[in-house]
Amino acid sequence: MKPQIFGAIACVGLAFTGCASAPEMSKMEAPAGMEQNIAQDATEEAKEVAAVAGEDVPRVDPQLVKTAEIDLEVESIDAIVTAITDTVKRNQGDILELQNNKPSNVRDRHRAFLRLRVPQQRLDRVLAEIGDLGIPQRQTLSAEDVSNQLVDLDARLRNLRKQEESLLKIMDRSGSVGDVLKVAQELGNIRAQIEQIDAQQKNLRDRVSFSTILVNLETATTTIPRSQPLGGQLGETWDNAVYGVSSLTTGLLKLTLWLLAFSPYWLAIGVAFWLIRKYGKKMTEKNDR
């Protein structure tokens, strides 16, 4: 046993001696400038790795909520509204609001307002088609980046779901009724927060997927009717006068009927007034005596 132990120790010693002498030999045999070349090669290799790593990083597109507005001068509001409706339906959009304000005076301009909802990838196409329907007077486009909000909602949602899983595991364990009720109440609060955040997240994603377009329409010029001939004007005046007399007569007849219907009340008021006046005269005569 002892010779074997001594042999092992000797082998270990020789091994350490060889390892120690190897670096010395390498230093002695290495040509001048090799260390500098090795350092340069390492630096270039590191740059290549960094470039490849940068290319492998996925590019995340910003989550934008886009809203566009366009003012359009057109010849016919009704025809343009029909054309815009067809354009929106053809591009898988919806009309959320329509206000068609027809003027009561022929000298006023006809105006209309539409609020549209179209897929974001078709926003530019729909705007171009709407702009071709008339003369654009003003056009704006605004975008709101909600990427950070979505990331924040995702993180909060993950944390709440982990809390929900933990509470469900606690519910599976045996415990007192009071503890189970407390855990159930906390679980209900967590689930309510999950539903609220999930709804906010869906709303934001829906606003990102579908853009809003506000369209203001206005007629180019007002249509003023041409003046009628003298005979037509006199005839129209006579018709208006007859209509006025008829309306006045009808009004007087209605007033007479109202007075007749309330005649008992008028009679009672007249009698009461006569009695009060008669009583006042008697009192005046007594005072004079």
LUMTORVO-562343 format. One record per residue (C-alpha): residue number from 1; x, y, z; residue in one letter. Coordinates in Angstrom, 2 decimals, m for minus. Each point is the difference from the previous one (the first is absolute). Example, Ala and Ser with C-alpha at 12.3 -4.5 7.8 and 13.67 -1.06 7.14 Angstrom:
REM residues 2
(1 (12.30 m4.50 7.80) 'A');
(2 (1.37 3.44 m0.66) 'S');
//
This chain:
REM residues 289
(1 (0.00 0.00 0.00) 'M');
(2 (2.73 2.47 0.87) 'K');
(3 (1.83 m0.34 m3.31) 'P');
(4 (m3.26 0.58 m1.82) 'Q');
(5 (m0.75 3.13 2.04) 'I');
(6 (3.45 1.36 m0.57) 'F');
(7 (m0.36 m0.71 m3.72) 'G');
(8 (m3.27 1.92 m0.17) 'A');
(9 (1.51 2.95 1.83) 'I');
(10 (2.93 m0.02 m2.39) 'A');
(11 (m2.33 m0.03 m3.01) 'C');
(12 (m1.96 2.92 1.41) 'V');
(13 (3.22 1.89 0.60) 'G');
(14 (1.17 m0.65 m3.53) 'L');
(15 (m3.34 1.16 m1.31) 'A');
(16 (0.20 3.29 1.89) 'F');
(17 (3.59 0.43 m1.16) 'T');
(18 (m1.02 m0.54 m3.60) 'G');
(19 (m2.88 2.44 0.30) 'C');
(20 (2.24 2.60 1.50) 'A');
(21 (2.64 m0.40 m2.67) 'S');
(22 (m2.51 0.10 m2.89) 'A');
(23 (m0.77 3.71 0.29) 'P');
(24 (3.66 0.79 0.23) 'E');
(25 (0.71 m1.90 m3.19) 'M');
(26 (m2.89 1.70 m1.77) 'S');
(27 (1.27 3.39 1.03) 'K');
(28 (3.41 m0.81 m1.18) 'M');
(29 (m1.10 m1.45 m3.32) 'E');
(30 (m2.69 2.62 m0.85) 'A');
(31 (1.14 2.35 m2.71) 'P');
(32 (m0.10 3.74 0.49) 'A');
(33 (m3.32 1.71 m0.78) 'G');
(34 (m2.13 m3.16 0.34) 'M');
(35 (m1.77 1.28 3.13) 'E');
(36 (m1.00 3.21 m1.82) 'Q');
(37 (m1.36 m1.99 m2.94) 'N');
(38 (m2.02 m2.22 2.36) 'I');
(39 (m1.48 3.08 1.71) 'A');
(40 (m0.99 1.52 m3.36) 'Q');
(41 (m1.61 m3.26 m1.12) 'D');
(42 (m1.96 m0.18 3.26) 'A');
(43 (m1.21 3.57 m0.42) 'T');
(44 (m1.17 m0.59 m3.57) 'E');
(45 (m1.75 m3.20 1.01) 'E');
(46 (m1.79 1.81 2.82) 'A');
(47 (m1.19 2.66 m2.44) 'K');
(48 (m1.35 m2.63 m2.37) 'E');
(49 (m1.85 m1.75 2.84) 'V');
(50 (m1.49 3.30 1.15) 'A');
(51 (m1.14 0.83 m3.54) 'A');
(52 (m1.62 m3.40 m0.41) 'V');
(53 (m1.64 0.32 3.40) 'A');
(54 (m1.36 3.41 m0.97) 'G');
(55 (m1.48 m1.45 m3.17) 'E');
(56 (m1.66 m2.81 1.93) 'D');
(57 (m1.81 2.40 2.37) 'V');
(58 (m3.63 0.21 m1.18) 'P');
(59 (m1.32 3.44 m0.86) 'R');
(60 (m3.21 0.84 1.84) 'V');
(61 (m2.33 2.32 m1.91) 'D');
(62 (m1.49 2.87 2.04) 'P');
(63 (m3.65 m0.39 0.92) 'Q');
(64 (m1.61 3.17 m1.40) 'L');
(65 (m3.54 1.28 0.37) 'V');
(66 (m0.58 2.08 m3.14) 'K');
(67 (m2.67 2.67 m0.53) 'T');
(68 (m0.43 1.86 m3.30) 'A');
(69 (m2.22 2.97 m0.86) 'E');
(70 (m0.86 1.41 m3.41) 'I');
(71 (m2.10 2.99 m1.08) 'D');
(72 (m1.51 m0.47 m3.44) 'L');
(73 (m1.81 2.44 m2.27) 'E');
(74 (m2.51 m1.83 m2.20) 'V');
(75 (m2.87 0.72 m2.34) 'E');
(76 (m2.62 m2.37 1.44) 'S');
(77 (0.06 m1.15 3.62) 'I');
(78 (m2.41 m2.90 m0.47) 'D');
(79 (1.93 m1.46 m2.92) 'A');
(80 (3.34 0.28 1.82) 'I');
(81 (m1.41 m1.59 3.16) 'V');
(82 (m1.14 m2.96 m2.10) 'T');
(83 (3.44 m0.24 m1.66) 'A');
(84 (1.81 0.14 3.36) 'I');
(85 (m2.29 m2.71 1.39) 'T');
(86 (0.86 m2.27 m2.92) 'D');
(87 (3.72 0.70 0.43) 'T');
(88 (m0.05 m0.81 3.70) 'V');
(89 (m1.94 m3.23 m0.46) 'K');
(90 (2.29 m1.09 m2.83) 'R');
(91 (3.00 0.44 2.30) 'N');
(92 (m1.61 m1.94 2.89) 'Q');
(93 (m0.71 3.09 2.08) 'G');
(94 (m3.02 1.47 1.78) 'D');
(95 (m1.80 3.33 0.25) 'I');
(96 (m0.24 0.89 3.69) 'L');
(97 (m1.76 3.37 m0.34) 'E');
(98 (m1.78 2.02 m2.67) 'L');
(99 (m1.36 3.54 0.33) 'Q');
(100 (m1.68 1.39 m3.10) 'N');
(101 (m0.88 3.61 0.75) 'N');
(102 (m2.24 1.17 m2.81) 'K');
(103 (m0.43 3.80 0.03) 'P');
(104 (m3.40 1.54 0.61) 'S');
(105 (1.02 3.05 m2.04) 'N');
(106 (0.95 m0.48 m3.62) 'V');
(107 (2.79 2.54 0.41) 'R');
(108 (1.78 m2.15 2.63) 'D');
(109 (2.44 m2.74 m0.93) 'R');
(110 (m0.83 m3.66 0.39) 'H');
(111 (2.33 m1.69 2.51) 'R');
(112 (0.50 m3.55 1.24) 'A');
(113 (2.31 m1.83 2.41) 'F');
(114 (1.06 m3.66 0.01) 'L');
(115 (2.10 m2.00 2.46) 'R');
(116 (1.48 m3.10 m1.59) 'L');
(117 (1.83 m3.07 1.30) 'R');
(118 (2.31 m1.85 m2.41) 'V');
(119 (2.83 m2.54 0.35) 'P');
(120 (3.30 1.78 0.59) 'Q');
(121 (1.72 m1.69 m2.95) 'Q');
(122 (m2.67 1.49 m2.30) 'R');
(123 (m0.01 3.50 1.48) 'L');
(124 (2.08 1.60 m2.76) 'D');
(125 (m2.07 m1.63 m2.74) 'R');
(126 (m3.31 1.17 1.48) 'V');
(127 (1.31 3.55 0.50) 'L');
(128 (1.16 0.13 m3.61) 'A');
(129 (m3.37 m1.23 m1.30) 'E');
(130 (m1.91 2.51 2.14) 'I');
(131 (2.29 2.84 m1.11) 'G');
(132 (m0.79 m0.79 m3.65) 'D');
(133 (m3.72 0.57 0.62) 'L');
(134 (0.37 3.77 0.34) 'G');
(135 (2.44 2.82 0.65) 'I');
(136 (1.95 m0.57 3.25) 'P');
(137 (0.18 3.20 2.05) 'Q');
(138 (1.89 m1.37 3.01) 'R');
(139 (1.42 m3.38 0.99) 'Q');
(140 (1.70 m1.06 3.24) 'T');
(141 (1.37 m3.25 1.39) 'L');
(142 (0.94 m0.64 3.63) 'S');
(143 (1.40 m3.13 1.65) 'A');
(144 (0.28 m1.01 3.66) 'E');
(145 (2.58 m2.62 0.99) 'D');
(146 (m1.56 m2.38 2.57) 'V');
(147 (2.83 m2.55 0.00) 'S');
(148 (1.02 0.79 3.59) 'N');
(149 (m3.59 m0.25 1.18) 'Q');
(150 (m0.41 m3.43 m1.59) 'L');
(151 (3.28 m1.23 1.49) 'V');
(152 (m1.04 1.27 3.42) 'D');
(153 (m3.40 m1.67 m0.27) 'L');
(154 (1.63 m3.27 m1.10) 'D');
(155 (2.31 0.03 3.02) 'A');
(156 (m2.80 0.78 2.43) 'R');
(157 (m2.14 m2.72 m1.56) 'L');
(158 (2.75 m2.61 0.37) 'R');
(159 (0.56 0.92 3.65) 'N');
(160 (m3.69 m0.18 0.78) 'L');
(161 (m0.31 m3.41 m1.67) 'R');
(162 (2.92 m1.28 2.09) 'K');
(163 (m1.75 1.27 3.13) 'Q');
(164 (m3.16 m1.73 m1.17) 'E');
(165 (1.85 m3.31 m0.41) 'E');
(166 (1.52 0.35 3.47) 'S');
(167 (m3.37 0.69 1.57) 'L');
(168 (m1.52 m2.99 m1.79) 'L');
(169 (2.73 m2.23 1.45) 'K');
(170 (m0.74 1.38 3.45) 'I');
(171 (m3.69 m0.71 m0.53) 'M');
(172 (0.80 m3.66 m0.69) 'D');
(173 (1.66 m0.41 3.38) 'R');
(174 (m2.03 m0.88 3.05) 'S');
(175 (m0.66 2.84 2.39) 'G');
(176 (m2.61 1.71 2.11) 'S');
(177 (m3.14 1.45 m1.49) 'V');
(178 (1.14 3.51 0.88) 'G');
(179 (3.29 m0.40 m1.87) 'D');
(180 (m1.78 m1.45 m3.02) 'V');
(181 (m2.40 2.96 m0.07) 'L');
(182 (2.86 2.51 0.21) 'K');
(183 (1.83 m1.71 m2.84) 'V');
(184 (m3.21 m0.13 m2.05) 'A');
(185 (m0.57 3.74 0.55) 'Q');
(186 (3.56 0.83 m1.04) 'E');
(187 (m0.37 m2.27 m3.02) 'L');
(188 (m3.14 1.89 m1.02) 'G');
(189 (1.86 3.33 0.21) 'N');
(190 (2.87 m1.37 m2.11) 'I');
(191 (m2.37 m1.30 m2.66) 'R');
(192 (m1.85 3.34 m0.11) 'A');
(193 (3.32 1.78 m0.63) 'Q');
(194 (0.88 m2.56 m2.69) 'I');
(195 (m3.29 0.63 m1.81) 'E');
(196 (0.47 3.77 0.21) 'Q');
(197 (3.56 m0.06 m1.35) 'I');
(198 (m0.97 m2.53 m2.67) 'D');
(199 (m2.78 2.34 m1.17) 'A');
(200 (2.42 2.97 m0.11) 'Q');
(201 (2.48 m2.08 m1.97) 'Q');
(202 (m2.60 m1.10 m2.53) 'K');
(203 (m1.20 3.59 m0.41) 'N');
(204 (3.52 1.24 m0.70) 'L');
(205 (0.71 m2.78 m2.48) 'R');
(206 (m3.30 0.71 m1.75) 'D');
(207 (0.90 3.69 m0.28) 'R');
(208 (3.36 m0.99 m1.46) 'V');
(209 (m1.54 m2.40 m2.52) 'S');
(210 (m2.68 2.46 m1.17) 'F');
(211 (0.63 3.66 m0.76) 'S');
(212 (m2.52 2.85 0.25) 'T');
(213 (m0.76 2.41 m2.85) 'I');
(214 (m1.95 3.23 0.53) 'L');
(215 (m1.53 1.36 m3.20) 'V');
(216 (m1.48 3.52 m0.26) 'N');
(217 (m1.99 0.60 m3.17) 'L');
(218 (m1.19 3.36 m1.32) 'E');
(219 (m1.61 1.01 m3.27) 'T');
(220 (2.04 2.21 m2.28) 'A');
(221 (m2.67 2.63 m0.73) 'T');
(222 (m3.53 0.76 1.07) 'T');
(223 (m2.84 m0.42 m2.45) 'T');
(224 (m2.11 3.16 m0.24) 'I');
(225 (m3.30 m0.48 m1.81) 'P');
(226 (m0.61 2.17 m3.05) 'R');
(227 (m2.58 2.79 0.38) 'S');
(228 (m3.52 m0.90 m1.14) 'Q');
(229 (m1.93 2.09 m2.53) 'P');
(230 (m2.43 2.70 1.21) 'L');
(231 (m3.07 m2.16 m0.50) 'G');
(232 (1.50 m2.81 2.03) 'G');
(233 (1.01 2.35 2.79) 'Q');
(234 (m3.53 1.55 0.14) 'L');
(235 (m1.56 m3.45 0.04) 'G');
(236 (2.31 m1.12 2.79) 'E');
(237 (m0.82 3.19 1.96) 'T');
(238 (m3.75 m0.63 m0.41) 'W');
(239 (0.40 m3.57 1.18) 'D');
(240 (1.94 1.16 3.03) 'N');
(241 (m2.68 2.65 0.78) 'A');
(242 (m2.81 m2.56 m0.28) 'V');
(243 (1.93 m2.35 2.20) 'Y');
(244 (0.53 2.80 2.54) 'G');
(245 (m3.74 0.91 0.08) 'V');
(246 (m0.90 m3.67 0.35) 'S');
(247 (2.47 m0.44 2.83) 'S');
(248 (m1.28 3.12 1.79) 'L');
(249 (m3.65 m1.10 m0.36) 'T');
(250 (0.84 m3.45 1.29) 'T');
(251 (1.82 1.54 2.94) 'G');
(252 (m2.93 2.25 0.92) 'L');
(253 (m2.43 m2.92 m0.16) 'L');
(254 (2.25 m2.04 2.24) 'K');
(255 (0.20 2.91 2.46) 'L');
(256 (m3.80 0.29 0.02) 'T');
(257 (m0.35 m3.68 0.79) 'L');
(258 (2.47 0.34 2.84) 'W');
(259 (m1.95 2.94 1.43) 'L');
(260 (m3.26 m1.94 m0.24) 'L');
(261 (1.53 m3.01 1.70) 'A');
(262 (1.20 2.14 2.92) 'F');
(263 (m3.17 2.16 0.14) 'S');
(264 (m1.21 m1.44 3.35) 'P');
(265 (3.23 1.10 1.60) 'Y');
(266 (m0.25 3.44 m1.56) 'W');
(267 (m3.62 0.27 1.27) 'L');
(268 (1.01 m1.01 3.52) 'A');
(269 (2.82 2.54 m0.03) 'I');
(270 (m2.40 2.73 m1.25) 'G');
(271 (m2.58 m0.76 2.71) 'V');
(272 (2.68 0.03 2.68) 'A');
(273 (1.29 3.34 m1.26) 'F');
(274 (m3.57 1.46 m0.05) 'W');
(275 (m0.66 m1.14 3.58) 'L');
(276 (3.24 1.43 1.24) 'I');
(277 (m0.73 3.30 m1.70) 'R');
(278 (m3.56 0.10 1.38) 'K');
(279 (1.22 m0.72 3.50) 'Y');
(280 (2.56 2.75 m0.34) 'G');
(281 (m2.66 2.55 m0.98) 'K');
(282 (m2.12 m0.90 3.03) 'K');
(283 (2.92 0.43 2.31) 'M');
(284 (0.76 3.37 m1.55) 'T');
(285 (m3.62 1.19 0.47) 'E');
(286 (0.01 m1.03 3.68) 'K');
(287 (3.19 1.87 0.62) 'N');
(288 (m1.45 3.12 m1.65) 'D');
(289 (m3.03 m0.08 2.31) 'R');
//
